[in-house]
């Protein structure tokens, strides 16, 4: 019997309701808001005037905007998807409308008096699943009992995996363009939690029977020939150094915020977002083939679409031992539980960390640290930077931290008890406005001025330099900038030499080097070996 491997160039995109699946489309309440306030509005706009969308996607300034990107007119298919969405997502549409309407009522009626009488006005879609509370300044809010919403509203019915062969890094911006049927794609109607996916993705390294896998996913006859072309009898290229056997520490940069830390007995992968191999690509990169046989800890810094990536995580699930992630602000709409999201997508051995909590390692520890900024001043707790102490060295992964209060880093240095050998910090210092990501969750629109001032921004030169000095860093690397072309479809970032993010990070690197601190803005791939 001839066994087959899944080709390394096969892209596997998770879709739900025909949209690219990210964490806010898993949690039912945030999914409901995005269906109503993002998906339906974008599709209805396209159905009314597809030419406006066609023109907008040609303008680089509109990258990441609410415009559907198709080369040909797909109006009729979009109209069909609108009708299907309204029909199949009716419970979620009712949920979103009820929550928004009731929140507006609560804000207008709750002025400091007892909230007990308002419970009688809770809509049917929310009854028994929310608590009404004040803060100490008498500002009312709704606390969601999130597990009840999963039990009542969560469904895997519309979850699919789109398989296709990768030929370039380019993809349409996935948060604005739904996935209509394409001739070169095969759609697996399978829940993200289904272990059949582990079997499929394991075939990138371990061969299996092609007939069995075809039957396992019930591939329709019209797609069987294409599906079979995704497999090969040729074993994958053997990457001898994917598992580290040295006595020291090896770090590898995989692009954006994805970092791999290894000793001969341990592997830690941050914010997994892995490139596929591109034959004609001229940018050096690590791919799935460069990952070790086992990943002891996957670490998530925060719950944004370019850091918690299901496309990568689902393909790695079979080799992940533990996933570490920050605890959320339980019950708040803008901060859904990462634990519940991962549980409902088939992940186990989950470790939820609070600030200053630790995970012991044989040669050190993982420490969760405060992460300020980059969340538009919303009360969101599911964000952590991390310090990894290994073999007497300290590595800090600060993701998109915005240095809003430099005294924070005095406390961090005092708590850690030693300086940082290597700091990895994002400097996307001119981020998108609040509404770009969180707009669908708002019950009342934010003024344009407030929206533009409350951004998803990290540190600029001045703030990054203060962090470096406070933590007495020996080396500092700028990462998480979204520069790699395989990031554009999810981050919509594209810089020029005159972009403020490039100017500020250039100033920072120059300042570091002038002070004998090794520094670089990372791009593509890089490796460090500390003996």
KOLLO-104533 format. One record per atom (N, C-alpha, C): x, z, y. Coordinates in pm, whole numbers, plus 50000, padded with zeros to 5 digits. Each point is the difference from the previous one (the first is absolute). Last residue first. Example, Ala and Ser with C-alpha at 12.3 -4.5 7.8 and 13.67 -1.06 7.14 Angstrom:
REM residues 2
512855070849775
500825000650119
499235007350109
500294999349428
499115000050119
500905000050120
This chain:
REM residues 531
525795238752984
500645005449880
500205015150015
496554962150202
500735011950043
500585006749876
497884949850168
500385008149884
500895011350049
496164960950201
501025010150027
500305007249868
497434950550183
500325010249900
501095009250052
495864960450163
501295006750024
500185010749893
496504955350196
500455009349897
501325006350043
496354978450314
500214993549871
500365009849891
500925017850471
499214987849981
500334994149863
500965045350383
499994994349865
499104987849993
503065022950394
498594997049977
499924992149870
503885037650139
499664985949976
498494998849993
504705037450063
498604996450025
499794985049982
503665047050000
499734987049936
498524996750013
502935029750337
498945001849902
499694986249941
503105011850376
500565000749863
498975003749895
499204989950474
500235014249972
500455002249855
498894957250168
500895005050106
500355014649979
496874979249716
501364995349970
500995004750104
495415010150067
500535006649880
501454996149976
497694978350346
500305013950035
500585007449881
498524956049929
501205000150084
500405014350037
495964993849771
501144997249911
501315000450078
496005004050247
500235011749917
501234998049912
498474964150261
500585010350085
500375012449917
497654966049779
501374995750031
500725010350086
495455006749912
500815003449883
501444995150017
496904989850344
500185014549989
500885003749881
498844954150060
500835004750112
500305014949987
497004980749695
501374995749973
500945005050109
495405008450049
500475007349882
501454996449967
497664977450350
500435013450040
500555007949880
500364946250029
499005010149965
500525013950031
502404957250038
499535006850121
498905010249971
502034971749660
501085008250060
499565007650125
496154990549656
500994991050058
501105008750059
495945008449589
500765003150119
500834988150048
495385015049693
501004989450012
500715002150134
495915023449643
501085001850098
500954988049997
495925013749724
499804990550110
501065001450108
499065022449547
500325007250124
499774991750125
499244984049546
499345013150003
500245007350132
501834956349894
498614998949960
499255013350009
504804995750083
499174995250109
498514999749964
504095011849729
499165010650057
498924994850092
503604974549783
499025003949898
499155011850043
503614982850272
498864990749996
498975003549894
503085036750263
500134990949887
498774991049990
500315035650326
500664987550035
500064990049885
498235048350082
499134988849964
500604986550029
501755047150047
499704992050119
499104988049968
502375038549740
498545000150020
499594992150124
504935019350017
499274992949895
498524999950037
505375014750177
498664996550045
499344991749891
504055038449974
499604986249974
498564998050044
504645035650045
498594997750031
499694985349980
503955042949895
499654985949993
498504998750029
501905041850060
501284993049983
499794984949992
497005041850252
500074989749896
501374993349997
497495040250226
501444998649979
500314989649891
495705014850208
500245001849857
501474997949963
498524995250456
499475012949954
500375002749854
501104957850196
500835011050052
499545013549945
497464961849889
501344998849943
500905011450044
495694995950191
499925004249859
501395000349939
499684982550432
499825014650001
499915005549858
500144953550060
501325005850027
499905015350002
496024975449955
500814998949878
501375006450019
497134997250375
499485009549901
500834999949871
501074969150344
500205013650048
499575010349896
499244953149909
501415004050001
500195014750036
495234992149814
500844990650073
501455005149998
495865010049625
500915004550104
500714988350070
495174991549773
501075008949962
500905002850119
494464984549961
501384997850041
500945010549945
494904983350041
500665002649872
501504997750018
496505015250413
500494989149915
500585005149868
497195009550479
500115007349874
500354990149890
499324984450440
500985010750014
500235007549870
496734965150039
501354994150012
501075010850013
495445013249977
500354992849877
501444994850008
498045020050381
500385009949899
500474993249873
498354971750335
501225006850044
500485010149899
495874977849931
501134990949980
501335006650038
495985030649821
500244991750119
501264991749978
497145013849578
500975006150088
500194990950121
495435004249675
501224992750036
500895008250093
496845022949629
499824994450135
501294993250040
499825015849570
498554999850022
499664994450137
504474989549672
499495006450121
498484999050010
503004979849660
499585013849971
499335006850120
502004954749998
498775000649921
499475014149974
504264993150240
498784996450072
498735000949919
504915006849885
498995010549987
498684996750068
503864969549996
499905005549865
498805009349984
500704977850414
500454989949905
499855004949856
499135027350397
498874992549942
500434989949896
503235026850256
499235007649902
498954991549929
504084972550199
499105010350051
499205006649888
504984979949903
498654995250028
499135011450055
505335004250075
499084997349892
498644995350046
505185007750141
498874994550076
498954995549899
504165018449855
499665008750113
498904994450090
502535000149518
498944990850044
499335007050118
503885014549708
499984999250147
499034989150046
501565035249539
499354988150055
500025000350152
503555023449632
498985002050102
499424986750046
503595030549654
499324987150003
498765001750088
505055027349910
498634999950050
499474985749999
504215032049768
499474986750024
498535001150041
502625039849974
501064990149976
499524985850033
498435048550212
499534988949917
501144989949985
500395056350075
499774987350068
499594989149901
498835052649912
501184991350005
499624987050068
496865035949921
501245007449990
501264991550000
494844994650023
500814993749896
501335007149982
497065014650344
499375002149869
500874994449888
501334993250449
500115014249966
499445002749861
499504956750174
501415002749970
500195014549958
495704988050143
500324993449873
501455002849960
498515015150420
499435008049892
500334994049864
501294976250380
500755012649996
499525008649884
497654961350092
501204997349921
500995011650006
495915000750252
499684999549857
501274998849918
500024996950475
500255013449944
499635000649851
499194961250281
501355000949943
500315013649939
495464971350061
500475013350043
501365002249935
497854958849939
499145004750109
500455013450055
501804958849687
500545012750047
499245004750124
498504969549568
500174998750145
500415013750053
500154973749487
499895012050084
500264996750146
499624973149562
499664995650136
499875011750097
502975006549561
498974989750014
499784996450147
503285031149780
499065004250105
498914989850027
503835019249637
499214987850013
498845003350094
505185021649857
498685001850060
499344986450021
504175027349699
499474987150044
498605002350056
504855028549842
498635000750052
499594986450055
503795023749611
499724990850110
498545001350042
502055023249620
500645004550122
499814990950120
497964991349569
501445001049980
500745003450130
495254990850117
500534996349869
501515001550001
495035005650299
501325006249983
500474997449858
496224978150360
500455000749862
501395006250001
495504998450349
501445001949983
500285000949850
495724977250313
500555007249885
501525001450014
494884992250291
501344994849977
500605008749889
494624991150074
501175008549985
501254991550011
494145000150040
501234993550041
501135010249990
494855005349983
500614993149886
501164991250048
497005025850289
501075007949938
500744992549891
496874990950477
500314995049866
501185007749945
496854994750445
500345011949922
500154995949853
501054967050432
498915004849915
500485011849916
502614971850317
499575013550038
498795004949921
502434958349903
499104999050116
499385013350041
503514990849659
498635000549953
499005001350115
504945001150021
499684987649930
498574999849944
502465048950105
499814986950062
499574989149904
502765042949815
499144998950118
499854985350039
501435031949560
500054986050045
499014999250116
502715041149671
498994995250095
500304985850048
501735013949510
500265004150139
498934994550093
501465011249438
499074993650091
500165005550141
503614996449572
499355008950098
499084991650088
502945000549499
499254991550092
499235009350092
504835009649707
498575002150022
499454989250093
504535010749635
499575001750137
498515002450012
502414988349592
501145000650091
499595002050145
496734999649649
501175005549931
501185001950094
495245002950226
500674989849918
501205006449934
495015016850265
501385002149954
500484988449912
496455002150419
500004996749857
501445001749952
497015020950454
501124993449934
499694996949855
497635011050537
499995002449857
501104991749934
498904998350474
500975010049959
499905003949853
495824974850181
501245001350075
500795012049950
496844981249635
499805004150138
501365000150070
498304971149540
500885009150073
499465003350138
498564981249471
499585000250139
500815010550074
500214969049526
500565012050065
499694999250149
498354977349483
500024999150146
500465013250060
499074976049533
501185007950036
500254999050150
497124960049854
499975014049958
501325006550038
496574952850108
501295006850002
499845014649961
496494963750066
500665000749871
501345006949996
496564993250360
500654987249969
500965001249882
497525037050180
498994989949971
500594986249978
502835037050116
499285003449877
499024989049961
502254996650414
500864997049886
499325003149868
497695010650398
500244985649997
500824996349877
499325045450093
498804993849945
500164984949991
503575023950199
499825004249861
498794993049937
500864995350459
500834991149919
499855003549853
496315009450393
500915006249904
500774989449922
498134991750513
499535001149861
501085005349907
499074998350526
501125004549918
499565001849854
497114988650379
501204992150029
501175003249908
495735023749973
499824985849971
501304992250015
499855052349862
499904992050122
499994985149964
500485037749680
498664998950054
499864991450124
504735021949868
498854998849912
498674999550075
504914984750095
499185009350078
498614999849940
504314988249683
499224994950114
499285011350072
504914996149711
498645005249997
499244995050124
504244971849795
499595011150087
498545004049980
503264980049600
499324995250120
499565011950084
502574979849504
500025010750099
499404994650130
500054987449438
499844995150136
499865011950094
502274989649472
499285008350095
499854992550133
501644976649609
499735013249942
499155008650093
500534944049923
500055011150096
499685013149930
499834954049817
501345005949994
500175011750098
495904973649942
500415003249864
501395006449992
498044983950419
499345012149949
500535004149862
501024961450312
501005009749957
499415012049927
497394964150190
500964993349913
501065009449946
496775015550312
499334996649875
500964993249903
501565010550439
499805011849917
499354996749866
500644965850339
501235004449934
499745011349902
496354984550245
500554988249933
501285003549926
497825032150280
499504998849863
500574988049927
501925031350410
499734986149966
499564998749854
501245032850437
499275002849875
499444986649953
502494996250377
500755010749936
499355004549868
498244967450322
501344995149968
500895010749936
495435008450148
499944989149904
501374994449962
499265052050135
499794987350068
500224988749902
500385052749974
498914991949945
499694988050090
504895028249902
498725001150070
499044989149955
504235011349772
500175007350127
498685001650075
501344996249457
499234993450105
500155008150128
502824993749502
499675008550113
499314991850108
501325001749435
499634991250111
499545009050113
503185011649554
499125003850111
499784987950091
502204993949582
499605014049985
499035004350108
500974952449757
500065005550136
499465014249993
502324961949632
499075010950028
500205004750143
502364962549854
499035000249891
498945010750022
502374980150442
500425006149873
498885000249896
500494961150384
499555013949988
500405005849865
500614954050154
501095009050035
499595014849993
497004962149928
501005000049892
501145009850026
496534991050322
499545008849893
501055001149889
502304985150434
498644997149954
499615010149892
503744991550451
499735005749869
498564996849964
503124969550343
498955010049977
500115005849861
502064962150416
500315008449883
498965011149987
499054952350222
500195013950040
500325008249875
498764952750021
501425002150029
500295014150048
496124970949673
500255009750106
501495002250021
497634972349665
500594993450116
500295009850113
498175016249585
501094991049965
500684994250123
497625047949937
499664987450063
501184990549981
497855049549782
501134990750014
499524986650056
497425045150140
500124991549882
501234991150017
499425049750238
499924985450010
499974993749861
498225050750145
501084992549937
499754985050016
498745052550150
499514987050044
501114990249963
499005057149965
500314987549928
499284987850058
501465049650152
499084990050056
500184986349935
503695030649824
499165002750117
499154987950036
502625021549539
499664987850073
499025003450112
503855022649629
498965003250098
499764987650083
502655018749510
499694988850090
498805003950087
504135022449631
498845001350089
499814987250080
503775011449703
498885006449930
498715000350081
504254981550150
499944995149862
498825005949923
499264994950512
501175005349931
499884995049856
497534981450485
500275001749857
501245008549975
495944978750374
501095009649989
500215002949852
497434960750336
500215005449866
501235008950000
496124978750379
501365004449969
500035005749859
496664973050389
500205002049856
501485002749971
497514987950418
500275014349980
500305003249855
500964951250169
499055008450071
500345014849981
502704974449656
499224994050107
498985009850055
503235010749660
499224988949945
499214992550107
504645033949931
498934996550093
499334987349949
503015041449752
499754985850020
498804998150093
503995039249805
498794996950077
499904985050015
502735039249668
499854986350049
498684998850074
503835040249824
498644996750045
500014985550048
503485023349625
499595003250135
498544996850028
502554990749592
499965014650017
499485004150137
498574953049729
501145006750061
499805015050014
497014963149835
500675008449901
501205007650058
494914971850122
501295004550050
500635009949902
496474956449954
500115014349973
501415004550039
499214956050072
498765005750054
499915015149973
503564964749895
500215012050081
498725006050055
500314959849713
500795010649936
500045012950080
496464959449935
500675006050115
500735012449950
497964952749770
500395013949976
500795005150120
496004961649965
501415002050029
500355014849984
495814983749718
500415001250142
501505001850011
497924972149584
500135013950045
500445000450146
497094960249777
501375003150042
500095014450049
495974976849872
500695005749883
501445003850034
495544999050344
501134992549949
500565006749875
495384997450386
500815006849899
501104990749949
496454987950305
500605011750064
500955007449906
497194962549877
501194995550072
500715011550071
495835006149774
501104998949905
501294995550067
496015001750258
500415013449961
501214999549907
497944959350117
500745005750113
500535013849964
497254979749684
501244992450011
500865005550113
495655018249940
500955004049895
501334992850011
495724996950266
501215005750059
501075003149894
495634981949899
500444991750112
501315004950062
497705024349651
500684988149950
500564991450113
499515053050076
499104988749976
500784987549962
501525051549900
500284989050092
499074988349971
500515050049848
498854990949993
500154988650102
503105037049880
499444998750135
498874989850006
502145008949586
499865013450057
499324999350137
501354960549766
498725005549955
499725013650063
504124980450092
498974991150053
498615005149963
503755021449819
499845003650141
498944991250066
501104991349550
499375013250013
499765003650146
502394960649898
498594998649963
499265013250018
504684999350065
499284993550110
498514998549968
503585038649833
499284988349948
499144993950110
504545026550133
498795003049924
499334986949960
505015024850231
499124988849963
498805004649919
502905025450397
499795000949856
499024989049957
501325003750456
501235004449933
499875000349848
496454986650290
501134994650077
501325003549934
495775016549841
500484987449941
501054993150087
497555039450126
501125003449913
500624987349940
496044997150250
501195000850085
501235004549922
495774996649770
500354987150061
501335001050076
498145039549820
500464991249892
500494986750059
497975029950289
501325004949963
500604991349890
495584991650130
500954995350100
501415004849969
496365015149744
500374986349962
501014994350101
497815042550054
501355000049942
500404986249948
496585013350418
499994995549860
501434999049948
498405010750460
500395011149912
500154995849855
498434970450348
501415003150024
500505010949905
496024967449846
500205011450090
501485002950017
498134950549888
500435012349935
500175010850105
499464946049938
498935009350035
500245013149926
503324958950165
499725009249889
498955009950046
501624948150157
499455012950042
499635008349877
503514957050166
499165005249891
499545013950039
501924953650292
499925014349971
499105002849881
500854957150236
501275004349941
500025014949968
496244976950211
500254993549872
501245005549931
496845029550329
501074990250013
500304994249862
495895031050284
500574994349878
501034989350031
499415037850365
499094990549938
500684993849880
500935045450298
500544990949900
498874991749938
500485021950521
499555002949864
500534989449904
502085017550479
499574988149926
499565003949859
501825031050332
499044992050075
499434988249923
503425031749849
498945008750052
498944992350077
504034979549803
498975003549903
498895009050054
503314959050181
499835014250029
498775005249927
502664959049784
499125002450113
499875015150022
504494981449784
498605002349962
499195001950127
505454985149823
498864999150092
498685003349929
504514996649802
499625013350049
498714999650080
500904964149600
500605003650129
499555014050038
498814981349582
500944989550037
500675002750134
497005025149562
500585001150133
500974988550023
495445004249679
501454998249997
500555000050143
495515027549817
500444986650040
501524999649999
495205033949912
501324996049953
500314985950047
496525043950126
500264985850017
501434996949958
496205040049884
501404997250024
500164984950008
495595035950098
500614989149924
501494999550032
494985030250083
501465000049999
500524988849911
495325014950091
500524988350072
501525000250012
497545035049768
499334987549961
500634987750064
500765050050013
501104990649970
499464986049972
498215045550308
499774990649892
501214991149981
497775047550281
501154992249956
499654991049883
496955032550227
500154986750059
501144991549943
498605046549862
498774993150036
500224985350035
503645029749886
499045000749889
498774991650029
503295004950341
500494991849889
498984999549887
499055028550352
499824986150042
500544990449894
500595046449940
498594996349983
499764985450038
504295018950074
499764997549857
498554996149973
501425013750442
500364986349963
499724996849854
497985029450387
500405004549866
500304987349923
500185006850552
499544992849881
500455007249874
498945015250529
500965001449890
499424993549876
499204995450563
499454999049865
501125001649900
499425019950534
500464989149916
499375001049862
500135021850565
499424998649866
500634988449923
501775035750392
499854985749978
499494997949858
501265042850232
498604996049988
499804984849995
504185026449991
499574996050134
498604994150000
502275013749603
499955012050083
499654997150145
498114966749625
501325005950015
499885011850097
495904983949673
500594999950133
501495003349987
496284977049625
500895010750045
500364998150148
496834983249527
500114998950145
500815011950052
499844971849505
499845012950067
500204997650150
498514967149543
500765002850122
499735014150048
497864979049620
501384995449984
500855002450124
495125008049931
500715007749898
501464996349984
497114963750237
499515013549969
500805006449888
500254954350207
501065009950018
499625013949953
497114960150005
501254995149939
501135010350005
495695007650212
499925000649854
501334996349935
500195019550501
499364988749930
500105001549849
499825041550359
500994992049926
499294988849925
497985036250267
500024986350052
501034991149930
499335047549920
498734993449965
499974985450045
503655029150111
500054995949858
498724992649959
500615021650428
500334985749994
500094995149856
499255046450122
498814991850016
500284985149987
503605032349983
499125000749883
498794990850013
503865010750307
499824986649944
498954999849889
500725033050461
500074999149854
499704985849953
501835001250490
498985008049932
500174998149849
502604974950307
500535013649984
499015009349933
499194953150087
500705003950122
500575014249992
497504955849725
500755012349969
500885003750118
497284959850007
499155011949988
500785013049978
502014955050044
499095001750114
499235013149996
503024986749650
500775001550124
499095002650120
498024990749578
500685013049999
500745002450130
498014957649930
498995010550022
500655013750010
502754964249883
499624999050141
498945010550035
501264996749552
501115005550080
499684999350148
497004980149697
499905014649998
501135006350081
499994953149950
498845004350079
499905015250005
503364981049729
500284997450142
498855005250088
499505002849530
501065009050046
500254998150150
496914971249784
499485013750006
501055009550057
501204955149921
499075001050112
499485014250016
502814990949630
500724998850126
499065001950119
498034999149570
500855011950018
500724999550135
497554962249863
499085010950040
500805012750028
502414964649827
499574996550135
499075010850055
501355003149553
501095003550090
499664996750145
496894988249658
500135014750009
501105004350098
499484952749923
498905006150075
500105015250006
502794962149802
500535011750069
498925007450079
499134959549750
500715008749907
500485012950065
497644967050267
499205003649882
500715010649915
502154981650381
498825007750044
499165004649882
503674971949908
500465013150048
498815008650043
499184955249879
500345008049882
500435014050041
499164969050344
498755003349931
500275008949879
503744983550229
499255009350087
498745004649929
502484966449794
500655013149984
499335010450088
498574955650038
499615005149868
500605013949977
501274977250387
498605004150011
499495005749867
504284981450006
499995012650074
498575005150015
500584958049810
500465010449907
500025013750068
498944962550261
498945002549903
500385010949901
503234985550329
498855007150057
498965003549896
504754980450025
499425006949882
498745007550040
503774959250176
498785007350034
499395005949874
505334992050018
498794992050003
498795008950030
504265019649989
500334987050057
498774991050012
500035054850037
499914989549897
500224986550067
499705054650139
501044989749999
499844990849877
497175037450352
500124994849863
500904987850002
499995043050351
499704985849985
500274995449857
500745042450325
498844999049909
499554985549979
505315014750107
498695001250062
498874997649901
504894996149931
499435013149974
498645002250062
502834963750226
500335004649866
499505014249979
499884971350405
498785004849935
500255005049858
503344979650283
499585012250067
498775006349935
501794957249859
500795011549952
499595013250064
496864956649914
500665006550112
500765012249949
497134973449727
501164991850034
500835006150112
495835018149844
501065002649900
501234991450024
496054995050278
500665012950021
501165002149903
497124961549968
500924999250114
500805012950015
496694998049666
501034990249968
501024998850112
496185027050069
500935006349905
501164990549969
496524983450261
500705010450076
501055006749912
497084969049801
501054993450078
500805010050084
496075012049735
501264999249925
501144993850080
495265024550107
500904990650069
501354999449929
496125023749822
499434995150125
500884989650067
501415022349604
498844991849968
499374993950125
503565031250047
500474987249947
498834990649971
499025043850137
500624992750110
500474986249954
498385029349676
498904995050083
500524992150120
503145021749720
499374988749930
498864994150082
502205038550165
500924988749998
499334987849936
497565040249998
500144994850136
500944987950005
499415023149587
498804992550038
500134994150141
503645027049843
499764988149917
498814991850049
501045040950243
501114990549996
499594987349924
497005037250064
500604998150133
501174990250001
497435011249592
499064997450110
500714995650127
502615011649618
499094989149962
499114996250117
502815037550047
500734987450010
499154988049959
498215044049961
500254996950140
500694986650016
499305016649563
498734996550063
500204995850145
503705017149767
499654986549954
498714995350066
501375044050071
500804990850080
499754985549958
497795032349749
499525000850138
500814990950091
501115003449522
498714993850030
499595000250147
505024995449790
499165011450040
498654994850050
502954966049907
499765007749878
499095011850030
501774969950331
498934993349927
499755006449864
503485014550295
498735002750069
498844991849941
504554994749834
499455013349969
498665002750066
501044949549891
500915010450049
499265013249993
499354945349823
499705014249983
501135008750054
497874949350124
501225006449951
499815015150000
495654970149946
500975003150105
501195007049938
495904987549765
500724987950039
500915002050121
497695035649773
499024992450079
500654987450060
503755023549828
498715006549982
499024994050099
505324991149753
498924996550091
498795008749972
505804994749901
498745007049974
498964996450106
504354970649809
499395006150117
498695007049962
504774978449788
498785006749953
499385007750117
503854957449862
499495009550100
498685005749950
504434976349750
498535000950005
499595011450092
504554985949861
499494993950124
498485001150012
502655014149612
500245009150115
499444994750131
497834989749506
501064995250087
500205009450119
498315014649509
499414996350128
501134996150094
500494994249462
500215009050114
499174995150118
499544992949425
500154995050136
500245011550099
500444984649425
499605009750102
500334994650139
498984979049474
500764999050124
499445009850103
500035000549437
499155000050120
500885000050125
